């Protein structure tokens, strides 16, 4: 294996040629303010953006979409789903994720795995993580055990710590 930046090539030992390319993105981050109302966490809405988000404000889906787009070299969700486009106001973040998946699939990328960390004080995410992994894996057409979601608190520090925001960090691994 050889690692160059975020691209790893598996080399044929006899010929030194890359048989497959694997790309990982640096950790992507999404943060959203929330309006204090709880959404259906079984629908993967790991935060509560309310009126503050242009889409439905699901920070988990946004971070995953950005990580996938970044690993494929396709920019970010702001480029593909600009917040000044009124035709997509309120678009479900699961729809964004599905469209991102289709875009990378058309470019012959395969998603290998997703690793995300949700940073939120309340509600506790642990009971909802298995359902989140199932939902995301079904959209991305990967096994549920290829989606890893962790949850942490901000230890009552900053806007996340006082319950005014949520933050998500995510890494995606793709191959071609």
N, C-alpha and C positions, 0 to 999 in steps of 0.2 A: 504494500500500500504506500502511496505517496500522497502527502497532504500539501496542497498549495492554496493558501487563503482558505476559502470555504469549500473548495472542490477537491474531492478525493478520487483518484483514478485507480482502479484495480488493474494491475499490469499483468500481461501474459509473460511469464518468466522466460519463455523461449524466444519471444519476438520483441518484448519491451513495449508492446502496443496496449493502449487502453481498451479493455473489453467493455467496460461499463463506467459511466460517470456517476458519482454520487455527490450531491450538493447539500450542505447544511447551511442554514441562515444563522447569522448572529442572533442572539436573543432579541426578539421583537417585543415591543411594549405597547400596550394600549391602556389608557386611563379614562374614566368617565365619571362625571359628577352624577350623583343620584338624588332623586327627588323624595326619597324616604318611603317609597311604596315598594312592596315586594312583588316581583314578577314570578312567573312559573319557572322555578329552577329546573324542572324536568325538561323544559324547552331550551335549556342551555343558557338562559339569561343569567349570567353569574353576577350581574350588577343591576342597578335600577336607575337608568339614565333619565327616564321620564322626558320632560320637555327639553332637556339639555342636549340630547343627541339628534342628529339629522336622520339617521336610520332609527331602528328600535333601540340602539345604544348598547348592544350586547358586547361588552369589552372582550369576553372570551373568544367569541367568533371573529371579532375584528383582529385580535392579536394572531389568531391562527391563520386567518386570511392573509395578513401582512407577512407572516413567516413563510407561508407557501409561495406567495408572489415573490418575495425576496430571494428565496432559495432558487426559484426558476429564473431569476433575473428579469422580472416583469413589473418592477416598480412596486407601488403600494395601493391600498384600497382607495386612498384619496385621489389617485390618478384615474382609477377605473370607476369609482363611485364618488364623484366630487360633491362636497357638501353644499355647493351652490346650485346643484341641479334639482330643481323643484319636482321634476317628474319622478324622482326616486325618494322623495321625503317619506319617511316612515317605512322604507323597505325593510322587511325582516332580515335580520343578520344571518339567519340560516339560509336565506336565498342568496345573500352575498357569498357565503361560504360555498354553496352549491355552484354558483357561477364561476367562482375562482377555481374550484375543482375542475369544471368543464374546460376552462381556459388552459390550465396546465396539462390536462389530459390530451387536449387537441395538439399540444406541442410535444407530445410523447413523453411527458414526465409522469413518473409513478410516485405516489406518496408512500414513503416507507414507514415513517412514524411521526408523531406529534408529541411534544412534551411541553406542558403549560403549567404555570403557577399562578393561581388567583390569590391576590392579596386583598382581603376584605375583613372587616371586624365582625359584622353580622349581616346576614344569618350565617350559621355554620354550614359549610359546603359539603363536608365529608359524607353525610347521608345521601347527597344528590349526585356525587361524582360518578358512580357506576352508570346511572341513567344518562348523564352527560356524555360519557365515553361512548355508550351505545349509539346515541343520537349522532354525535360527530362522526363516528366510524361509519355509520350507514350513509351519511352524506358524502364522505370522502372515499367510500368503497374500499376500506381497509379493515382488518380485524380489530375488534374492540380492544384487544390487548396491545395494539399498536398506537393507542391514544392514551397518554398518561397525563392525568390532571392532578395537581396537588393544590392544597389550599393552606394559606398562612394568614396570620393577622399582622398588622403593622405595629402591634404592641402599643396601641393608643397614641401613636405619633403621626403628625401631619393630618391632611384632610382624610386620608384613608382611615387613619386611626380613630378619628372622631366621627366616622360614619358618613362623611360627606362625599366620598368617592370610592372607587374600586380601581385596582390596577392589575393588569395581567401581563406576564412575561411568557414568551413562547418561542420554541425552536422547532423547525420542521426539517426533516431529512427526506430528500427526493432522489430518485435515480432515473436514469435514462438508458 
